[in-house]
Amino acid sequence: MKIINVNLLGNNNMVLRGYVHEDEWTRPAIIVCPGGGYMFLTPHESDQTAMSYYGCGYNAFVCEYPIREEAIYPEPQIAALSAIYYVRNHAKEWNVISNNIAIAGFSAGAHVAVCAGTLYNDENIINSMNTRLNSLSESDHDNTKGFNESVITAEIIKPDAMVLIYPCIGVDIPGYTDCDGNTGVLRCDKLVDCDTPPAFIVSSFGDKLVSCNQSLNMARALSDKDVPFELHIFEPGDHGALNSDAMSDNEFSARRIGKESWFGLSIEWLRDRFDPDKGFGKNITKDGRIKDDYFKLELMGG
C-alpha cells in the first residue's frame, strides 16, 4: 500500500490522504469527505471508511476540508474539487481509471461532496482555483505534485459519481450568495442539472438531526433532470447510526441498521456505474422513462 498525504493547493486546511494499491491493476477511486457539521471531522467517517473501500479494490482517499471559522464558502468546496483534480492528475501514476472517480460524504461532508457534483462548473470557483494554482511557489508545487500539469477546468474536477450518506443537501454556510444575489442556504438540489453526476443516497426516517426530506429533495431533483440515482431510506436509526459497525438491536427495530445495511449496496451500485460490461456504465438509456406525477388508469385498460 502506498500512502499519500499532501496539502491541496498549498493550503494546510485542505489535506488529501490516500491509500493506493501498489500493483499493475487500474482501479476506480473514491474520495471520502467525513462529516461533523462543519465543526469537526468525524474519525470513523474518514480513514475507516476509506479503508473499507480500499478493501473492495478501490484506491481510496480522505479529503480534509476547512471547518469552524475556516468553513466559509467556497473553501470546503474548493478542497473537495481540488482533491478530485489531484487524483485525476495522478491517474496514470496511481493506476486510477480517470473517469471512475467517485466522491462520498457523510452529513456535512456529504454537503461538501454534493457541492462538488453541482458546483464543478462554477466559473468563480474555477477562477479562484486557477489563481491559487498559479500563485503556488516552487516548494508548494513540490508538495502538491500534479497541480502544475494542467489548467483547472470543469471537466477535470467533475466527479463521476456521488455517494451521499445521511446527507445535508442544504446548509446555511457563511459566504454563500446565489445567482440572484441572495445570501442564505446553499441548497444543492436547486443546482442540479442534466449534467450532474449520478448519486447513491442513504438516509433514515428516524434521523433527528438531518431530515430525510433533504435526501428526498435531492432524489426528486435528480429524477426531474433525468439523472440516474439510487435512494435508500431506512425507518429506524438516528443521525450517524447508519455508519455504525456495531449496531445492536434497539427499541425501534429488530434489524441491525448500520454500515452493513448500505455499504455493500454502494459497492454494487458503483460497479454498475463504472463497469460498462457488467452494469449501466456511461451509456445508461434515458429513453422512455416515465416521469408522470400520477398514474393514468386508462393504461390498465379500464
C-alpha positions in Angstrom: 0.0 0.0 0.0 1.2 3.5 -0.9 0.1 6.2 1.5 -0.4 9.7 0.1 -0.5 12.8 2.3 -0.5 16.3 0.7 -1.8 19.8 1.2 -4.1 20.7 -1.6 -3.2 23.9 -3.4 -0.6 24.5 -0.7 -3.3 25.0 1.9 -2.8 23.4 5.4 -6.6 23.3 5.9 -7.1 21.2 2.8 -5.5 17.8 3.1 -5.7 14.7 0.8 -4.7 11.4 2.4 -4.8 8.4 0.2 -4.4 4.6 0.2 -3.2 3.4 -3.1 -2.8 -0.2 -4.3 0.8 -0.9 -5.5 0.1 -3.4 -8.3 -0.4 -3.3 -12.0 -4.2 -3.2 -12.0 -6.1 0.0 -12.9 -8.8 0.7 -10.4 -11.6 3.1 -9.7 -11.0 5.7 -6.9 -13.2 7.2 -4.2 -12.7 10.3 -2.2 -14.3 10.4 1.3 -15.4 13.6 3.0 -16.1 13.0 6.7 -19.0 14.7 8.5 -19.0 16.8 11.6 -21.4 19.7 11.0 -18.5 21.9 9.5 -17.3 22.0 13.2 -15.0 18.9 13.2 -14.2 15.9 11.1 -15.7 12.6 12.4 -12.9 10.0 12.7 -15.0 6.9 11.9 -16.3 8.6 8.7 -12.9 9.2 7.3 -10.0 6.7 7.1 -12.0 3.8 8.4 -14.5 4.3 5.5 -11.7 4.8 3.0 -10.1 1.6 4.1 -13.4 -0.3 3.6 -13.5 0.9 0.0 -9.7 0.1 -0.3 -10.5 -3.5 0.8 -13.0 -3.7 -2.0 -10.4 -2.8 -4.6 -10.6 0.9 -4.7 -7.8 3.4 -4.5 -9.3 5.3 -1.6 -8.7 8.8 -0.3 -9.9 11.1 2.5 -10.4 14.8 1.9 -10.0 17.0 5.0 -11.7 20.3 4.3 -11.8 23.6 6.2 -14.0 23.6 9.3 -15.2 26.0 12.0 -14.2 29.6 11.3 -12.4 28.5 8.1 -15.6 26.9 6.7 -16.5 29.9 4.6 -17.9 29.3 1.1 -16.3 28.3 -1.2 -13.3 27.0 0.9 -14.7 23.5 1.7 -16.0 23.1 -1.8 -12.6 24.1 -3.3 -11.0 21.4 -1.1 -13.2 18.7 -2.5 -12.8 19.8 -6.1 -9.0 20.1 -5.6 -9.0 16.5 -4.3 -10.7 15.3 -7.5 -8.3 17.4 -9.6 -5.3 15.9 -7.8 -6.4 12.3 -8.1 -7.3 12.7 -11.7 -4.0 14.3 -12.5 -2.2 11.3 -10.9 -4.4 8.7 -12.5 -1.6 7.2 -14.6 0.9 7.2 -11.7 -1.6 5.5 -9.3 -3.3 3.3 -11.8 -6.6 5.1 -11.3 -9.3 4.9 -14.0 -9.6 8.6 -14.7 -13.3 8.5 -15.5 -14.1 6.3 -12.5 -13.6 8.8 -9.7 -16.4 9.0 -7.1 -16.8 11.4 -4.2 -18.5 10.3 -1.0 -19.6 12.1 2.1 -21.4 11.9 5.4 -23.7 14.5 6.8 -22.0 17.9 6.3 -19.2 16.0 4.4 -22.0 14.8 2.1 -22.8 18.5 1.5 -19.2 19.1 0.5 -19.4 16.0 -1.8 -22.7 17.0 -3.4 -21.3 20.6 -3.9 -18.5 19.0 -5.9 -21.2 17.4 -8.1 -23.2 20.5 -8.6 -20.6 23.3 -8.5 -17.8 21.8 -10.5 -18.7 24.1 -13.4 -19.0 27.3 -11.3 -16.8 29.9 -13.1 -16.0 31.8 -9.9 -14.7 28.6 -8.2 -12.7 27.6 -11.2 -11.1 31.0 -11.5 -10.3 31.0 -7.8 -8.7 27.6 -8.0 -6.6 28.6 -11.1 -5.5 31.8 -9.3 -4.3 29.8 -6.4 -2.7 27.2 -8.7 -0.7 29.9 -10.5 0.4 31.6 -7.2 2.0 28.4 -5.8 5.7 28.7 -5.1 8.1 26.1 -6.4 8.2 24.4 -3.0 4.4 24.3 -2.9 4.4 22.6 -6.3 6.8 20.0 -4.9 4.4 19.3 -2.1 1.4 19.1 -4.4 2.9 17.4 -7.4 0.4 17.3 -10.2 -1.1 20.8 -9.8 1.2 22.3 -12.4 0.3 19.7 -15.0 -2.7 21.4 -16.5 -5.1 24.3 -16.1 -8.1 23.6 -13.9 -11.3 23.0 -15.9 -14.8 21.9 -15.1 -14.1 18.6 -16.9 -11.2 17.7 -14.8 -12.8 18.5 -11.4 -16.2 16.9 -12.1 -16.8 13.7 -10.1 -18.1 10.7 -12.0 -20.5 9.6 -9.2 -21.6 10.7 -5.7 -22.2 8.6 -2.6 -24.2 10.6 -0.1 -24.8 9.1 3.4 -27.4 10.8 5.7 -26.6 14.0 3.6 -27.0 17.6 4.4 -28.2 18.8 1.0 -28.9 22.4 2.1 -26.6 24.2 4.5 -26.6 27.9 5.7 -22.9 28.3 5.1 -21.2 31.7 5.6 -20.1 33.5 2.4 -22.6 31.9 0.0 -24.6 34.1 -2.4 -26.9 32.5 -5.0 -27.1 33.5 -8.7 -29.8 36.1 -7.8 -27.6 37.8 -5.2 -29.4 36.3 -2.2 -27.4 35.2 0.8 -28.6 32.2 2.7 -28.8 28.4 2.4 -26.7 26.6 -0.2 -29.3 24.1 -1.5 -27.6 21.7 -3.9 -30.9 20.2 -5.0 -31.6 23.6 -6.6 -28.4 23.4 -8.5 -29.0 20.0 -10.2 -29.0 19.9 -13.9 -28.9 17.2 -16.6 -25.1 17.0 -16.3 -25.0 16.4 -12.6 -23.3 13.1 -11.8 -25.3 10.1 -10.7 -25.9 9.6 -7.0 -26.3 6.9 -4.4 -28.2 8.3 -1.4 -28.8 6.8 2.0 -30.8 8.3 4.9 -33.2 7.2 7.7 -36.7 8.3 8.6 -35.6 8.3 12.3 -32.8 10.9 11.8 -33.4 13.6 14.4 -30.7 16.0 13.1 -30.9 16.0 9.3 -34.3 15.3 7.9 -34.6 12.6 5.3 -36.6 15.2 3.4 -33.2 16.6 2.3 -32.4 13.3 0.6 -35.9 13.1 -0.9 -35.5 16.6 -2.3 -32.2 15.7 -3.9 -33.6 12.5 -5.4 -36.6 14.4 -6.8 -34.2 17.0 -8.3 -32.1 14.3 -9.9 -35.2 12.5 -11.2 -36.6 15.7 -12.7 -33.4 16.2 -14.7 -33.2 12.6 -15.7 -30.0 11.9 -13.7 -29.7 8.3 -12.5 -29.8 7.8 -8.8 -30.4 5.1 -6.1 -32.2 6.0 -2.9 -32.4 4.0 0.3 -34.3 5.4 3.3 -34.4 3.1 6.4 -37.1 3.7 9.0 -35.1 3.3 12.3 -31.7 4.9 13.1 -30.8 8.3 14.3 -28.2 10.5 12.7 -24.9 8.7 12.2 -26.3 5.3 13.2 -26.1 4.2 9.5 -22.4 4.2 9.7 -22.0 2.1 12.9 -20.1 -1.2 12.7 -21.6 -2.4 15.9 -25.3 -1.5 15.9 -27.2 -3.6 18.5 -30.9 -4.3 18.2 -32.8 -1.3 19.5 -36.3 -0.4 20.7 -37.4 0.6 17.2 -36.4 -2.4 15.2 -35.1 -6.0 15.4 -33.0 -5.2 12.4 -29.4 -4.2 12.6 -29.4 -0.9 10.8 -25.7 0.1 10.4 -22.9 0.2 7.9 -23.7 -3.3 6.7 -27.1 -2.1 5.6 -25.8 0.2 2.8 -22.1 -0.3 2.2 -22.3 -3.4 0.0 -25.2 -1.8 -1.9 -22.9 1.2 -2.6 -20.2 -1.1 -4.0 -22.7 -2.8 -6.3 -24.1 0.5 -7.4 -20.6 1.9 -8.2 -19.8 -1.3 -10.1 -22.9 -0.7 -12.3 -21.9 2.9 -12.8 -18.2 2.2 -13.6 -18.2 -1.1 -15.4 -19.9 -0.8 -18.8 -19.5 -4.6 -19.4 -21.4 -5.6 -16.3 -23.6 -2.6 -15.5 -25.2 0.6 -16.7 -21.8 2.3 -17.2 -21.8 5.7 -19.0 -24.4 4.7 -21.6 -27.5 4.2 -19.5 -30.5 4.9 -21.6 -33.0 7.5 -20.5 -35.5 7.0 -23.4 -39.0 6.1 -22.4 -38.6 6.6 -18.6 -42.0 7.5 -17.0 -41.9 10.8 -15.1 -45.6 11.5 -14.6 -46.6 12.6 -11.1 -49.7 10.4 -11.3 -50.8 7.2 -12.9 -53.3 7.1 -15.7 -55.9 4.5 -15.0 -56.7 4.1 -18.7 -53.3 2.5 -19.0 -54.7 -0.5 -17.2 -57.3 -0.9 -20.0 -60.2 0.2 -17.9 
